[in-house]
């Protein structure tokens, strides 16, 4: 359940990030930042779905380091896009 809530929270952040990136701006940087935020949300959605499936059995598998690094990379990527948008 926690991964679903986290994905929903990330979706809200992504929507606000894309909105901020594209609101009143027509530069290539704004479009690129908006696209990267959306792409990072899709990547996070894939990582979260893989983890949800791994947790489904009664004895879930251990967390794979690649999955956690992937989730962290998505969050850092969205934060980097926010820095670009706010400049």
Residue pairs with C-beta under 8 A, 6 or more apart in sequence:
3 48
3 51
3 52
3 55
4 48
4 52
6 48
7 44
7 45
7 48
10 41
10 44
10 45
10 74
10 75
10 78
11 41
13 78
14 37
14 38
14 40
14 41
14 78
17 33
17 34
17 37
17 78
17 81
17 82
17 85
18 34
18 37
18 38
20 82
20 85
20 86
21 30
21 31
21 33
21 34
21 37
21 81
21 85
22 30
22 31
22 34
29 84
30 85
33 81
33 84
33 85
34 81
36 77
36 78
36 81
37 78
37 81
37 82
40 74
40 75
40 77
40 78
40 81
41 74
41 78
43 70
43 73
43 74
43 77
44 71
44 74
44 75
47 67
47 70
47 71
47 74
48 71
50 67
51 63
51 67
51 71
54 60
54 61
54 63
54 64
